[in-house]
Amino acid sequence: MANTFSQIYIQIVFAVKRRQNLMQKEWRDELHKYICGIVNGKEQKVYAIGGVEDHIHILVSIKPQIAISDLVRDIKANSSKWINENGFVRGRFEWQVGFGVFSYSKSQLDNVIKYINNQEQHHKKQTFKAEYLELLEKFEIEFDEKYLFEWLDEGCNNNTQLNHNSPFYSEKLTSEPI
């Protein structure tokens, strides 16, 4: 698009259906590379990709000609097909319906990249549920609990305690880690 200029950085977060621990370390790097190829094929740029067995984080810059929901749909559809075709899991692999998307300024990118690259260490201390709820709170995103991801080990309710010492928690948006 002529005369259209943008700088849009977003973190996309989504989970394996029923939050099953299916993305094994042995092939997770291959999956990340495949997803990078999907994003690059859509003429967008990946800055970081990471996650653990049950969910994934992707930091991308996007151009205004693509809808975020279209990009996520293509990532999920093509990557789940690839996982199934390669026989990485018994049965059928699926991503859970829905996703979270969170925007950042250029000055926050280094911290977000470090956080995404350190997912395995982070999740030794905090559950995905707590992490995701803190993102929603930090970005002041209103949500109905019935539309959150299915939580494998616990129901989502108002009694979930947020870790105010987590890198996600902040009274205000700052350039601190996501």
C-alpha positions in Angstrom: 0.0 0.0 0.0 1.5 3.2 -1.1 1.9 6.0 1.5 1.1 3.6 4.3 3.6 3.4 7.2 3.3 1.3 10.3 5.2 -0.2 13.2 2.9 -2.7 14.9 4.4 -5.3 17.3 2.1 -8.0 18.8 2.5 -11.0 21.0 0.2 -13.9 20.0 -0.6 -16.5 22.6 -2.6 -19.7 22.1 -2.9 -23.2 23.5 -3.1 -26.8 22.6 -6.7 -28.1 22.6 -7.7 -29.0 26.2 -4.3 -27.7 27.2 -2.7 -31.1 26.7 1.1 -31.4 27.0 1.6 -32.5 23.4 4.3 -30.2 22.1 7.4 -32.3 23.0 10.8 -30.7 23.3 12.2 -33.1 20.7 10.2 -31.5 17.8 9.2 -28.1 19.2 12.1 -26.3 17.5 11.0 -27.8 14.2 7.5 -26.5 14.9 8.8 -23.0 15.7 10.7 -23.0 12.4 7.6 -24.1 10.5 5.5 -21.4 12.1 8.2 -18.8 11.2 7.8 -20.0 7.6 4.1 -19.5 7.7 4.4 -16.0 9.1 7.2 -15.1 6.6 5.1 -16.4 3.8 2.4 -13.9 4.8 5.1 -11.2 4.5 5.2 -10.6 8.3 8.2 -10.8 10.6 8.8 -13.1 13.6 10.9 -11.6 16.4 10.6 -14.5 18.9 8.7 -17.7 19.2 8.6 -20.0 22.3 6.5 -21.9 24.6 6.2 -25.2 26.5 4.3 -28.4 26.0 0.8 -26.8 26.1 1.0 -23.3 24.7 3.0 -21.0 22.4 4.0 -17.3 22.3 4.9 -15.6 19.0 6.1 -12.0 18.8 5.6 -10.6 15.3 5.5 -7.3 13.5 2.5 -7.0 11.2 1.7 -4.8 8.3 -1.7 -3.2 8.1 -2.9 -5.2 5.1 -3.3 -8.4 7.1 -5.9 -9.0 9.8 -4.5 -10.5 13.0 -7.3 -13.2 13.1 -6.4 -14.2 9.5 -2.7 -14.6 10.4 -3.5 -16.6 13.6 -6.0 -18.8 11.7 -3.3 -19.6 9.0 -0.7 -20.3 11.7 -3.0 -22.7 13.6 -4.4 -24.4 10.6 -1.1 -25.0 8.8 0.9 -25.9 11.9 -1.7 -28.4 13.2 -1.8 -30.0 9.7 2.0 -30.2 9.7 2.1 -31.8 13.2 -0.5 -34.4 12.2 1.2 -35.2 8.8 4.5 -35.7 10.6 2.9 -38.0 13.2 4.4 -36.2 16.2 1.4 -37.1 18.4 -0.9 -40.1 18.7 -4.3 -39.2 17.6 -5.2 -35.8 16.2 -3.4 -32.6 17.2 -5.6 -29.5 17.5 -5.1 -26.0 18.8 -7.7 -24.7 21.2 -10.2 -22.2 19.8 -9.3 -18.6 20.4 -6.1 -16.7 21.1 -4.7 -13.7 23.0 -3.0 -10.8 21.3 -1.1 -8.1 23.1 0.6 -5.0 21.5 4.0 -3.5 22.4 6.1 -0.5 21.6 9.5 -0.8 20.0 11.2 0.1 23.3 9.6 -3.0 24.9 10.8 -5.6 22.3 14.0 -6.7 24.0 12.2 -7.5 27.2 9.4 -9.4 25.4 11.9 -11.3 23.3 13.8 -12.3 26.5 10.6 -13.4 28.1 9.4 -15.5 25.2 12.9 -17.1 24.8 12.8 -18.0 28.5 9.4 -19.8 28.6 10.7 -23.1 29.9 12.3 -21.5 33.0 9.4 -19.2 33.6 6.9 -22.0 33.6 8.8 -23.8 36.3 7.5 -21.0 38.6 4.2 -20.0 37.1 1.3 -21.8 35.4 0.0 -20.9 32.0 -3.3 -20.0 33.5 -1.7 -17.5 35.9 0.4 -16.1 33.1 -2.5 -15.6 30.8 -4.8 -14.0 33.4 -2.0 -11.6 34.3 -1.6 -10.6 30.6 -5.3 -9.9 30.4 -5.2 -7.9 33.6 -2.1 -5.9 32.7 -3.5 -5.0 29.3 -6.9 -4.2 30.9 -8.7 -6.6 28.6 -12.2 -7.4 29.7 -13.2 -11.1 29.4 -15.9 -13.5 30.2 -14.4 -16.5 32.0 -16.5 -19.0 30.0 -14.6 -17.9 26.9 -11.1 -18.5 28.3 -9.1 -21.5 27.3 -10.1 -24.8 28.7 -7.8 -25.4 31.7 -6.7 -29.0 31.9 -6.2 -29.2 35.7 -8.5 -26.5 37.1 -11.5 -24.4 36.3 -11.1 -20.7 35.7 -12.8 -18.8 38.4 -12.7 -15.5 40.3 -10.6 -17.1 43.0 -7.5 -17.3 40.8 -4.7 -15.4 42.5 -2.5 -13.2 40.4 1.2 -13.1 41.2 2.0 -9.5 41.7 5.7 -10.2 41.6 5.5 -11.7 38.1 7.1 -10.0 35.1 3.5 -9.5 33.7 2.0 -7.8 36.7 2.1 -4.0 36.6 -0.3 -1.4 37.9 0.5 0.5 34.7 1.9 -0.5 31.4 5.6 0.0 31.4 8.6 -1.0 29.4 9.2 -3.7 32.0 9.0 -7.3 30.8 5.7 -8.2 29.3 
